Amino acid sequence: MTIHDWSTGPYPARVRIAVAEKNLRSRINFVSVDLTKGEHKKPEFLAKNYSGTLPVLELDDGTFIAECTAITEYLDGLDGSPSLTGGTPREKGLIHMMSKRAELELLDAISVYFHHATPGLGPHVEIYQNAEWGFRQRDKALRGMAYFDGVLKKQPFIAGEFFSMADITVIGGLIFAGLVKLEVPAECAALQAWYARMQERPSVKNRVTMSDPA
């Protein structure tokens, strides 16, 4: 299988963490798509993913799977023992609910802030910007941090008692927050402590270098 991504990107980080958690690194070939040059918006890449976003998983039969949740679903099911997306209907429901909330309230909000209220990826990529909308989404992300802080005051992981795709999505959000220098508020102590623990997981710690040549 091939993963088309950008090694330091927050969205690619989600799939890279999933690859490591599932011990699939030996089955993956990484192809770098340069975000700073806008390669993800060029016709050659759009032929792989209409949305022009990273990452994209390419299967050996030529199938392309985009969107982090869909890619993680595929990877998690390869061994018949899903550990990231849930094994029971209840687990699946809770994990998907919390992962979607993490996208809406944190990760995607920070993305809008980055693309609209900061220089983003530069003038060749950021053709249209609405700073007011960007700052509103920044504030939404801060509220999202407060929400997940409340969740983690009651349980060890985002969707309950074990590490899952929902945790990976929040990790992606906080990676993005770090890139745009949006700090987790000091009062979000539970979220800060959880993130410190997550950064010690090998899958998170080694996510950027996992695609380096052996």
C-alpha positions as CSV (number, residue, x, y, z in Angstrom):
1,M,0.0,0.0,0.0
2,T,1.0,3.6,-0.6
3,I,0.3,6.6,1.5
4,H,0.5,10.0,-0.1
5,D,1.1,12.6,2.6
6,W,3.3,15.3,4.1
7,S,5.3,14.1,7.0
8,T,4.7,17.0,9.4
9,G,1.0,17.6,8.6
10,P,-1.6,17.2,11.4
11,Y,-4.0,15.3,9.2
12,P,-1.4,12.9,7.9
13,A,-0.3,12.4,11.5
14,R,-3.7,10.8,12.2
15,V,-3.1,8.0,9.7
16,R,0.6,7.7,10.6
17,I,-0.3,7.1,14.2
18,A,-2.9,4.5,13.1
19,V,-0.3,2.7,10.9
20,A,2.1,2.5,13.9
21,E,-0.6,1.4,16.3
22,K,-1.6,-1.4,13.9
23,N,2.0,-2.4,13.3
24,L,1.6,-1.9,9.5
25,R,4.7,0.1,8.8
26,S,6.4,-2.7,6.8
27,R,3.4,-2.8,4.4
28,I,3.4,0.9,3.7
29,N,5.3,3.0,1.1
30,F,5.2,6.7,1.7
31,V,5.1,9.3,-1.1
32,S,5.6,12.9,-0.1
33,V,3.2,15.6,-1.5
34,D,4.7,19.1,-0.9
35,L,2.0,21.2,0.7
36,T,4.2,24.3,0.6
37,K,4.3,24.1,-3.2
38,G,0.6,23.4,-3.5
39,E,1.2,19.9,-5.0
40,H,-2.0,18.7,-3.4
41,K,-4.0,21.1,-5.6
42,K,-2.4,20.1,-8.9
43,P,-4.3,18.0,-11.5
44,E,-2.0,15.0,-11.0
45,F,-3.0,14.8,-7.3
46,L,-6.6,15.8,-7.8
47,A,-6.9,12.7,-10.0
48,K,-6.2,10.7,-6.9
49,N,-8.3,12.7,-4.5
50,Y,-11.0,15.1,-5.8
51,S,-10.9,17.1,-2.5
52,G,-7.2,18.0,-2.9
53,T,-6.5,17.0,0.7
54,L,-3.9,14.8,2.4
55,P,-3.5,12.0,3.2
56,V,-4.6,9.5,0.6
57,L,-4.2,5.7,0.8
58,E,-3.5,3.9,-2.5
59,L,-4.2,0.2,-2.5
60,D,-2.4,-2.3,-4.7
61,D,-5.4,-2.6,-7.0
62,G,-5.3,1.1,-7.7
63,T,-8.1,2.1,-5.4
64,F,-7.7,5.5,-3.6
65,I,-9.2,6.0,-0.2
66,A,-9.2,9.6,1.2
67,E,-10.3,11.1,4.5
68,C,-8.6,10.1,7.7
69,T,-11.5,8.4,9.3
70,A,-12.1,6.2,6.2
71,I,-8.4,5.3,5.9
72,T,-8.2,4.4,9.6
73,E,-11.3,2.2,9.3
74,Y,-9.7,0.3,6.4
75,L,-6.3,-0.1,8.2
76,D,-8.0,-1.1,11.5
77,G,-10.0,-3.9,9.8
78,L,-7.1,-5.5,7.9
79,D,-6.3,-8.0,10.7
80,G,-10.0,-8.7,11.6
81,S,-9.4,-7.3,15.1
82,P,-10.3,-3.7,15.1
83,S,-8.7,-1.9,18.1
84,L,-9.0,1.8,17.0
85,T,-12.6,1.9,15.7
86,G,-14.3,-0.3,18.3
87,G,-15.3,-3.9,18.5
88,T,-18.9,-3.7,19.7
89,P,-21.8,-1.5,18.4
90,R,-21.5,0.7,21.5
91,E,-17.8,1.2,21.2
92,K,-18.1,2.0,17.5
93,G,-20.8,4.5,18.1
94,L,-19.0,6.3,20.9
95,I,-15.7,6.3,19.1
96,H,-17.2,7.7,15.9
97,M,-19.2,10.3,17.8
98,M,-16.2,11.6,19.7
99,S,-13.9,11.5,16.6
100,K,-16.5,13.6,14.7
101,R,-16.7,16.1,17.6
102,A,-12.9,16.3,17.6
103,E,-12.9,17.1,13.9
104,L,-15.7,19.7,14.2
105,E,-14.8,21.4,17.4
106,L,-11.0,21.2,17.3
107,L,-9.1,20.0,14.3
108,D,-11.1,21.5,11.4
109,A,-11.6,24.7,13.4
110,I,-7.9,25.1,13.7
111,S,-7.5,24.4,10.1
112,V,-9.9,27.2,9.2
113,Y,-8.0,29.5,11.5
114,F,-4.7,28.5,9.9
115,H,-5.9,29.0,6.3
116,H,-7.8,32.3,6.9
117,A,-6.3,34.2,9.8
118,T,-2.6,33.4,9.3
119,P,-0.3,33.3,6.2
120,G,-1.3,29.6,5.9
121,L,0.5,27.9,3.1
122,G,1.3,31.1,1.3
123,P,-0.3,33.2,-1.5
124,H,0.0,30.5,-4.1
125,V,-2.3,28.3,-2.1
126,E,-4.4,30.7,0.1
127,I,-6.2,32.3,-2.8
128,Y,-9.1,33.5,-0.6
129,Q,-8.9,34.4,3.1
130,N,-11.5,35.7,5.6
131,A,-9.7,36.7,8.7
132,E,-12.8,37.3,10.7
133,W,-14.1,33.8,10.1
134,G,-10.6,32.5,10.9
135,F,-10.5,34.1,14.3
136,R,-14.1,32.9,15.1
137,Q,-12.9,29.4,14.4
138,R,-9.9,29.9,16.6
139,D,-12.2,30.8,19.4
140,K,-14.3,27.7,18.6
141,A,-11.2,25.5,18.9
142,L,-10.4,27.0,22.3
143,R,-14.0,26.1,23.4
144,G,-13.4,22.6,22.0
145,M,-10.3,22.3,24.1
146,A,-12.4,23.1,27.2
147,Y,-14.9,20.5,26.2
148,F,-12.4,17.7,25.8
149,D,-10.8,18.8,29.1
150,G,-14.1,18.2,30.7
151,V,-14.3,14.7,29.1
152,L,-10.9,13.8,30.3
153,K,-11.7,14.7,33.9
154,K,-14.1,11.8,33.9
155,Q,-12.3,9.1,31.8
156,P,-8.8,8.2,30.7
157,F,-9.3,8.4,27.0
158,I,-11.5,10.5,24.7
159,A,-14.1,7.8,24.0
160,G,-13.9,5.9,27.3
161,E,-11.5,3.4,28.7
162,F,-9.1,2.6,25.9
163,F,-7.1,4.4,23.2
164,S,-9.0,4.8,19.9
165,M,-9.4,6.7,16.7
166,A,-11.1,9.5,18.8
167,D,-7.8,10.0,20.7
168,I,-5.9,10.1,17.4
169,T,-8.2,12.9,16.1
170,V,-7.7,15.0,19.2
171,I,-4.0,14.4,19.0
172,G,-4.1,15.7,15.4
173,G,-5.9,18.8,16.6
174,L,-3.3,19.5,19.2
175,I,-0.5,18.9,16.8
176,F,-2.1,21.5,14.6
177,A,-2.6,23.8,17.5
178,G,1.2,23.6,18.2
179,L,2.0,24.4,14.6
180,V,-0.1,27.6,14.7
181,K,1.1,28.4,18.3
182,L,-2.4,28.2,19.7
183,E,-1.8,27.1,23.3
184,V,-4.0,24.8,25.3
185,P,-5.4,27.1,28.1
186,A,-3.7,26.7,31.5
187,E,-7.1,25.8,33.1
188,C,-7.4,22.7,30.8
189,A,-5.1,20.7,33.1
190,A,-6.7,17.3,32.3
191,L,-6.3,17.8,28.6
192,Q,-2.7,18.9,29.1
193,A,-1.9,15.9,31.2
194,W,-3.6,13.5,28.7
195,Y,-1.6,15.1,25.8
196,A,1.6,14.7,27.7
197,R,0.9,11.0,28.1
198,M,-0.1,10.6,24.4
199,Q,3.2,12.2,23.3
200,E,5.1,9.4,25.0
201,R,3.4,6.8,22.9
202,P,5.8,5.5,20.2
203,S,3.2,5.9,17.5
204,V,2.9,9.6,18.3
205,K,6.6,10.3,19.1
206,N,7.9,8.7,15.9
207,R,5.1,9.7,13.5
208,V,7.3,12.2,11.4
209,T,10.4,10.0,11.1
210,M,8.5,6.8,10.3
211,S,8.7,7.5,6.6
212,D,12.4,8.2,6.6
213,P,14.6,5.7,4.6
214,A,15.7,2.8,6.7
